[in-house]
Amino acid sequence: MRQEVSHPGGRYGAATASTAGRPSRVAKLPPRERILDAAEELFQSEGIRRVSVQAIAEKAATTKMAIYRHFETKDALVAEWMRIVAAGYQAAFDRVQSEHPGRPREQIMGLARFIAEGLPVISHRGCPFINSLAELPDRSHPARQVIEEHKAHQTRRLVGMCAEAGLPDPEQAAAEITFVLEGAQVSTQNGSIDRAGARLMSIVEGIVDRHGSPLDAPRPAVG
């Protein structure tokens, strides 16, 4: 069965669903999730620093005191939002690996497709990681640490896929693919490149082919 994975920035549907039915949908969420939903919506539309805890409380139909029962500080709330966004990416890795067992090349292309399909959301709201990093210059900020840890973990997983695909220099291949995936998101966000999704898929396929991955061939078992 296909695992449903939301695109980053839309964990609770805020970035992907119409806002027309938002009040009734959000009202059904438990208090903590309702707070996170409101924070996501406001952080995405207005930016982290411009949004006050009071504004989040009002949008979540709760109180500041209730928010602080769940999150010690606003920084802790931002960090938890970043963990949720990161989980969306990690779920995409899990999904492509389960959908294409033993076919690392298809796993890499599936990951590229996940990013390509999420670009329309990025074009309207921007990448949550990029937007957040721009607002959080302090590297000790807990949310920034979440982002950096996520990026390091994502790189390790992509290097692993490239190694399993038999690419002779998996670190270099993973670095090139990362440049393309993240560059496509930035280009989509600033509107500098058209057909970014199609270009992304073509370039990633070219990188994998150039580095010598066998076409869709499962690697023989070792041992």
LINKA-V410107 format. One record per residue. N is the residue number from 0. RES is the residue in one letter. PSI is psi in radians with two decimals (NA if undefined). NEAR is the number of other C-alpha atoms within 10 Angstrom. D_CENTER is the distance of its C-alpha to the mean C-alpha in Angstrom with 2 decimals. Layout:
n = (N:N)
res = (RES:RES)
psi = (PSI:PSI)
near = (NEAR:NEAR)
d_center = (D_CENTER:D_CENTER)
This chain:
n = (0:1:2:3:4:5:6:7:8:9:10:11:12:13:14:15:16:17:18:19:20:21:22:23:24:25:26:27:28:29:30:31:32:33:34:35:36:37:38:39:40:41:42:43:44:45:46:47:48:49:50:51:52:53:54:55:56:57:58:59:60:61:62:63:64:65:66:67:68:69:70:71:72:73:74:75:76:77:78:79:80:81:82:83:84:85:86:87:88:89:90:91:92:93:94:95:96:97:98:99:100:101:102:103:104:105:106:107:108:109:110:111:112:113:114:115:116:117:118:119:120:121:122:123:124:125:126:127:128:129:130:131:132:133:134:135:136:137:138:139:140:141:142:143:144:145:146:147:148:149:150:151:152:153:154:155:156:157:158:159:160:161:162:163:164:165:166:167:168:169:170:171:172:173:174:175:176:177:178:179:180:181:182:183:184:185:186:187:188:189:190:191:192:193:194:195:196:197:198:199:200:201:202:203:204:205:206:207:208:209:210:211:212:213:214:215:216:217:218:219:220:221:222)
res = (M:R:Q:E:V:S:H:P:G:G:R:Y:G:A:A:T:A:S:T:A:G:R:P:S:R:V:A:K:L:P:P:R:E:R:I:L:D:A:A:E:E:L:F:Q:S:E:G:I:R:R:V:S:V:Q:A:I:A:E:K:A:A:T:T:K:M:A:I:Y:R:H:F:E:T:K:D:A:L:V:A:E:W:M:R:I:V:A:A:G:Y:Q:A:A:F:D:R:V:Q:S:E:H:P:G:R:P:R:E:Q:I:M:G:L:A:R:F:I:A:E:G:L:P:V:I:S:H:R:G:C:P:F:I:N:S:L:A:E:L:P:D:R:S:H:P:A:R:Q:V:I:E:E:H:K:A:H:Q:T:R:R:L:V:G:M:C:A:E:A:G:L:P:D:P:E:Q:A:A:A:E:I:T:F:V:L:E:G:A:Q:V:S:T:Q:N:G:S:I:D:R:A:G:A:R:L:M:S:I:V:E:G:I:V:D:R:H:G:S:P:L:D:A:P:R:P:A:V:G)
psi = (2.39:2.26:2.25:2.18:2.13:2.61:2.50:2.42:-0.17:0.64:-0.70:0.24:-0.03:-0.57:-0.18:-0.36:2.75:2.49:-0.05:-0.68:0.26:-0.83:-0.79:-0.62:-0.83:-0.60:-0.42:-0.17:2.59:2.78:-0.81:-0.75:-0.59:-0.69:-0.79:-0.67:-0.81:-0.74:-0.77:-0.84:-0.79:-0.75:-0.69:-0.69:-0.51:-0.27:2.68:-0.85:-0.49:-0.30:2.19:2.82:-0.61:-0.72:-0.70:-0.75:-0.77:-0.75:-0.55:0.02:0.83:-2.80:2.82:-0.69:-0.71:-0.69:-0.79:-0.25:-0.51:-0.54:2.15:-0.65:2.95:-0.68:-0.68:-0.63:-0.76:-0.75:-0.69:-0.66:-0.77:-0.63:-0.67:-0.75:-0.79:-0.67:-0.55:-0.70:-0.77:-0.61:-0.57:-0.72:-0.81:-0.74:-0.84:-0.54:-0.62:-0.53:-0.46:1.06:2.30:0.09:1.35:-0.54:-0.77:-0.55:-0.78:-0.79:-0.58:-0.66:-0.75:-0.68:-0.66:-0.79:-0.77:-0.73:-0.38:-0.09:-0.60:-0.63:-0.77:-0.67:-0.50:-0.66:-0.21:2.91:2.20:-0.64:-0.84:-0.82:-0.75:-0.74:-0.63:-0.48:-0.13:1.28:-0.40:1.98:-0.21:-0.08:2.33:-0.60:-0.67:-0.66:-0.66:-0.78:-0.82:-0.71:-0.70:-0.79:-0.70:-0.72:-0.72:-0.73:-0.76:-0.71:-0.68:-0.70:-0.71:-0.74:-0.76:-0.66:-0.76:-0.47:-0.06:0.27:2.30:-0.46:1.35:-0.57:-0.76:-0.76:-0.76:-0.67:-0.76:-0.75:-0.72:-0.75:-0.74:-0.82:-0.81:-0.61:-0.64:-0.67:-0.73:-0.78:-0.65:-0.72:-0.69:0.00:0.39:-0.31:2.30:2.83:0.74:-0.68:-0.82:-0.70:-0.72:-0.87:-0.74:-0.74:-0.76:-0.74:-0.71:-0.69:-0.82:-0.75:-0.74:-0.59:-0.05:0.49:2.34:2.40:1.86:0.27:2.13:2.49:2.48:2.59:2.54:2.36:NA)
near = (5:8:12:9:18:20:22:25:27:22:19:21:19:18:21:16:11:9:11:8:9:12:12:9:13:21:12:10:14:9:17:14:14:22:26:21:23:21:26:29:21:19:21:22:15:12:17:20:11:11:16:14:17:14:16:25:19:13:19:23:15:15:16:14:12:13:22:14:10:13:17:10:13:18:15:16:22:23:20:17:22:25:16:19:23:22:17:19:21:16:16:23:21:15:18:22:19:15:15:16:11:18:21:27:25:22:26:24:17:20:22:24:18:19:23:21:14:20:23:17:19:24:16:14:17:20:22:22:19:14:15:20:15:11:13:15:10:11:11:9:14:18:24:22:15:18:21:15:14:19:16:10:14:18:17:14:15:23:21:16:22:26:18:17:27:18:22:13:13:20:17:14:21:26:14:15:25:18:13:19:21:15:14:22:26:19:16:23:20:12:11:10:13:10:11:19:22:12:15:22:19:13:16:23:18:13:16:23:14:11:17:14:20:16:13:14:13:17:13:7:6:4:3)
d_center = (22.07:18.70:15.96:14.21:10.41:8.96:6.42:3.89:6.96:9.29:9.72:13.40:13.78:14.18:12.24:13.41:16.84:20.01:20.93:24.47:24.20:22.02:24.98:26.13:22.73:21.88:25.44:24.94:22.19:23.45:23.89:21.03:18.47:20.30:19.92:16.15:16.02:18.36:16.63:13.29:15.50:17.54:15.12:13.32:16.78:18.90:17.12:17.18:20.68:22.34:21.53:24.09:24.15:26.94:24.91:22.26:25.24:26.81:23.84:23.36:27.14:27.75:29.14:28.12:30.01:27.96:24.68:26.24:27.26:23.67:22.26:24.70:23.47:21.15:19.40:18.89:17.39:14.90:14.04:13.67:11.29:9.06:9.71:8.71:5.20:5.30:7.33:5.38:4.30:7.87:9.28:8.67:10.66:13.11:13.64:14.51:16.71:18.50:18.99:20.39:22.24:24.17:22.77:20.36:20.64:19.48:16.57:15.50:16.16:14.33:11.08:12.05:12.91:9.63:8.25:11.72:11.86:8.99:10.92:13.39:11.15:10.23:14.01:15.01:12.91:11.19:7.88:7.70:7.71:10.47:12.26:12.41:13.65:16.23:17.52:17.61:19.96:21.28:19.74:21.17:19.15:17.48:14.11:14.28:15.29:12.32:10.08:12.75:13.12:9.56:9.98:13.41:12.58:10.20:13.18:15.64:14.26:14.24:17.67:18.81:18.06:19.93:22.73:23.12:23.36:26.32:25.18:27.73:25.45:22.05:20.96:21.88:20.32:16.94:17.27:18.18:15.36:12.83:14.90:14.69:10.99:10.38:13.77:13.15:10.49:13.10:15.90:14.63:14.16:17.70:19.21:20.87:20.31:21.15:20.07:16.94:15.54:18.91:19.33:16.05:17.25:20.72:19.96:17.86:20.71:23.18:21.73:21.91:25.38:26.62:25.78:27.81:25.82:28.21:27.40:25.91:28.41:27.67:28.80:32.09:32.24:33.48:36.22)
